Amino acid sequence: MTEAPRILLVDDDPAVRSSLAFALELEGFEVETFETGESLTTRKDRPGDACLVLDYRLPGMNGLCLLEQLRSRGIRLPAVIITSNPTRSMRRTVAQAGAELIEKPLLCDALSLGIKSLISSRAAGI
């Protein structure tokens, strides 16, 4: 039996965090949630094999700053940035960071499809 793909989800809104975790668990993912970017960066162990789902608008450091900090520590996990009303500049910056941007409101299964695509691309070495 294979392990469920792991998701590290960072969103400061408890309702959004809870509903996204629930929906992703229904899709077969194992989800670990964090309220802030700092709570993810201060965890004692390295995150291992997972996919990051980061809200862009977080208190303290935003999702892109969090991703940059993780990358600077050698953590190269596939990443999805979720946000509403992204600007062209933000879209470009997310792409340059090697992440995928998915716009809120999250419609249908856009998030789970995006995560599955990132995981399968990584497994294929793309």
GIFENGI-V677356 format. One record per backbone hydrogen bond with DSSP energy under -0.5 kcal/mol. CO is the residue of the C=O (numbers start at 1). NH is the residue of the N-H. E is the energy in kcal/mol with one decimal. If there is no record, write none. Layout:
BEGIN
co=[CO CO]
nh=[NH NH]
e=[E E]
END
This chain:
BEGIN
co=[5 6 7 7 8 9 9 10 12 13 14 15 16 17 18 19 20 21 22 23 24 25 29 30 32 34 36 37 38 40 48 50 51 52 53 54 56 56 59 62 63 64 65 66 67 68 69 70 70 71 74 78 79 80 80 81 82 83 87 88 89 90 91 92 93 94 95 100 100 102 104 105 107 109 110 111 112 113 114 115 116 117 118 119 120 121 122]
nh=[30 51 9 32 53 11 34 55 14 17 18 19 20 21 22 23 24 25 26 27 29 28 31 7 9 11 40 41 42 43 50 78 8 80 10 82 58 63 61 66 67 68 69 70 71 72 73 73 75 74 76 52 100 54 82 102 56 104 91 92 93 94 95 96 97 99 98 81 102 83 85 107 110 113 114 115 116 117 118 119 120 121 122 123 124 126 125]
e=[-2.8 -1.8 -0.7 -2.8 -2.7 -0.5 -2.3 -2.5 -0.7 -3.1 -2.4 -2.4 -2.9 -2.2 -2.4 -2.5 -2.7 -2.3 -2.1 -1.1 -2.3 -1.5 -0.6 -2.9 -2.7 -2.0 -0.9 -2.3 -1.8 -1.0 -0.7 -0.6 -2.6 -2.3 -2.8 -2.5 -1.4 -1.9 -0.6 -2.5 -2.3 -2.6 -2.4 -2.5 -2.7 -2.3 -0.8 -0.8 -2.4 -1.9 -0.9 -3.0 -2.3 -3.1 -0.5 -2.6 -2.6 -3.2 -2.4 -2.5 -2.5 -2.7 -2.2 -2.5 -1.5 -2.2 -1.5 -3.0 -0.5 -1.4 -0.5 -0.7 -2.4 -2.6 -2.1 -2.5 -2.6 -2.2 -2.1 -2.7 -2.5 -2.3 -2.3 -2.4 -1.8 -2.9 -1.1]
END
